[in-house]
């Protein structure tokens, strides 16, 4: 049985609530596909550092539960109706149920962390959940604001998305009893990988295929989110392009095709790709202290894959 299959067994077991709706929604969102990058990151880091105990599967499940809880809450906040090619849980089961089951998953994750019995891991994961919540609020503050700077946007990315990647890799290194330098490099790898991953996600919202992405293309624009492609147009675009994008951000009613054309004409997608590649380069540098081997090679490949994908 593979490590990810063992993680799935832990997930199924720990979702086994007497409350039927919890099991139903948990199964719906967790088993609806997805890349499972965050739990995979835990497994790769611990394996790269020579750790093979069953607690790695519990830690990977903890990370997946936290990620799933954020998805349930995100879709309510964003009023999303499609994720991974399926209707979102809040569309199927309603907002109240999605929020409450998200809370349950957070609580279950912390219960499982106690069982792992590592205060440093508890500190890493509890800080991560706090930072992720701060990132959600920062993003909320940025919505409909065309004056959001690149720095403010990257703060949201690092808080909301990259922090859980960072925590997964860092906690994996702690579980493997790595030395302090390796722990720092594992955290840096996760942080830069997560930042690159989100930059490409934001790029694909203007260039991807809806069927491939599994979500509605143009959602960020409709929600008034000033992501890197739009910010780049505001930095280098013509007065007409800037006015177009500002109006789209402020109202959420901009013409998607016109905005997408402005993005192409200013090479904003190319700039976003370059920013993501710079993060990947830093992630790869962070692996220098890891022992040579298959898992280190896979971690390098995951970083490269994050900027060369269409979903």
N, C-alpha and C positions, 0 to 999 in steps of 0.2 A: 504493500500500500504506500502511495506517495505521501510526502509531507502535506501537500495541499488537501489530499483526501482525508488525512488525519485531522486537519484543521476543520474541514467540513463536518466531520463527525462531532467535534467539540461544539461547533456552532449549532448543529441540530439538537444536541443534548441540552445545551444551555438555553435554547429557545423553548424548551418544553415546559411552558407555563400551563397552569390549570385554567387560565383565562383564554378561551378559544380565540378571541379576536387578536390577542397578542401573538399567538402562534401563527395565525393566518396572515397578518400583516408582516410579521417578521420573515416568514417564509417567502412571501410575495416579493419583498424588496431584496432580500439577501440572495435568493436563488433566481433572480431575474437577469443574470448575466453580469457583465462588468469585468474589468481587467484584473481585479483583486491585487493591484500593485502594492498596496500598503502591507497586507499580510505577507505577500511574497517577499517584500523587502525585509521583514523580520526574519524570515526563514533563510534568505540568502546571506544576511549579515551574520547570523549566528553560525551558520554552516561554514562561511568563509573564515570565521575565527575559531573553528574547531569544536563547536558545542553541538551535542546531539541528544540532549535530554528532552522528555515529553513536554516540559514546561514551555518549550518554544511554540508548541501548537496552541497552548492556552493564550500565550502572549499575542500570537498572530490573530486569534479569534477576538481578543480584546480590542485590538486595533480595528478589525473589521466591524465590530459592534459600534465603536465610536464613530467610524466613518458612516455607517448606515444611519445612525441617529442624526448625524448632520445632514444627510440627504433628505430624510423625512422632514426635518425642520426647514431646510432650504426650499423644498418644493412648496411648502405652505407659504413661506415668506414671499417667494417669487411668483406664486400662483401658477406654477408650471403644470403642464398637462401631459408631457411626454418625456420619458427618460429610458435610455437603452432600448428604444423602439417599442416600449410598452407604456400604457397609461400610468401616470404616477400614482402612488398609494393614496395621496390625498384626493385625487380624482375618483378613485374607485371606492375608498372607504370613508372619505370626508376628512376635513381639516382637524377636528377635535381628536379623532382616533389616531391620526398620523402623529400629531404632537405628543400625545400621551404614550404611544408606543415608542416614539423616539426617546422620551424620558426614561421609559423602562429599559431600553437598550443601554443608555448611559449608566443607569444604576446597576444593571447586570455586569457591565464591563468593569465597574469599580469593585463589585463583589468578587469577580474573578481575579482582579489584580491583588486583592488581599490574600487570596489563596496562593498566589505566586510567591508571596512573602518576601518581597524586596522593596524596602523603603525608597531606594534610589529610583526604581522603576515607577513606583507610586508618584514620586515627585515629578518625574519626567512627564507622565501621562496626565496628571492632574493639572500641571502647568499648561500642557498642550490644550486641554479642553477649555481652559480659561482664555488662552490666546485666540483659539478658534472663535469663541463667542465674541471676543473683542473685534476680530476681523469681520464677523457678520455685521456688527453694529457700525464699524467703519464703512463697510460697503453700503449700508443703508444710508449713511450720511452723505455718501458720494453720489447717490442716484439723483439724476436730473441736474447735476452740477457740471457744466461744461468747463469750469475753471480747475477741475481736478488735475493736479500735476502728475508727471510720471512717477515722482517719488511717492506721492500719496497712493497712487494705483498700486505700486509695488509693495507698499506697506500692507495693503489688503491681501495681495497675493501671498505674501510671506506669512501673514497671520492666518488667513482663512484656509488656504490650501497647503502651502509648503510646510506648515508647522506639524501636521500629522505625519507627513513623510519623514521629517526630521526626527520626530518622537519615535516613530517605528524603528528607524535605523539606530538611533541612540539607545533606546531601550533594548534592542537586540544585542548591541555591543555590551551593555551592562550585564545582561543575562549570561552572555558568553564569558563574563569575567575578563574582558579585555582591559588593557592598560589605559591610562588616562588619555594618552595621545590618540590611540585608536578609537576611543569613545568620541573624542572631539571630531576626528575625521569622519567617523560614521555619521554623526549628527550633521556635519557640513555637507556630506554627500547627499543625505536625504533632503536637506534644505534647498540645495541648488537643483536637485532633480525635481522636487515639487514645484519650484518656481518655473523651471523650464516647461514642465508639464502644463501648468496653468496658462502660460503664455501661448503655447500651441493651441490649447483649448479655445482661447479667446481669438486666435487667428482663424481657427476653423469655423467660428461662428459667422465669418464673412466669406469663407472660401470653400467650406465643406459641403458634402452631399447629405441631405437630411436622412436618407435611408441608411447611409453608412454610419452617420453620427449617432443615429437613434434618438435624436432630439430635433426640435424645430430650429432650423437655421434662422438667424436674425433675432433670436430671443433677447440677446443683450441689448440690441438697439431699441426694441420695443419696451424693454424695462428701463431704459434710460441709463444704462450702465456705461460709464466712460472707460472703456478698456484700451489697451495699448494701440490697436489700429486707429481708433478714433482720436486718441491723444496725439498720435503722430501726425494725423492730418491737421489738427489744430496747431501743431508746431511749425509745419513746413508748407501747408496748403495755401492756395490763392485766397484772396478775400471772399470770393464766392464759395469756395469749398469750405472755408472756415465757418461762414454764415450757415451753410447747409448743415454741417455737422453740429454746430451749436444748437440750432433749432431742433434737430433730431434728438439730441440728448435732453434738451429742456422739456420737450413735449412727448417724446416717444412716438411721434407721428410722422417722422421723416420717411421719405420714399427710400426703401431699402436699396433698390437698384441704383439710385443716384448716389447714395452714400457709398455703396460698394464700388462704384466707378471712381469716386474721389479717392477711396482707399487704394485702388489699383494705380491711379495716375500719380499718386504721391509715393508709391512703393512702400506704403505703410505696412503691408504684409511682410515684405522683405526685411524691413527694419525690425519688426516683431520677431521674425525668424532669427535674425542676427542676435537679438537680445537673448532669445532662448538658447541659441548655440553657445553664447558666452557663459550661460549658467551651466550648461552641460560640460563645457571645458573645465570649469571649476569643480564640478562633481567628479570628473575623471581624475583631476589632480588630487582630490581628497582620498582616493583609493590607494595612493602610493604606499601608505603604511600597512596595507592589508597583505596577508600572506598570498603568494602566488598560488593559483589553482583554479579549478572550474568555476567555483562560486564567484570569485573575483572577476573572472572573465564574463560571467553572466551579468554581474552588476554593471560592468562597463557596457555591455550590449544593451541593457535596459536603458541606460542613460542615452545612448545613441538613438535607440528606438523612440524615445520620448519626443524627439524633434523631427523624426521621419515617419510620421503616421498620418492617416487620414480619418481617424476616429478616436 
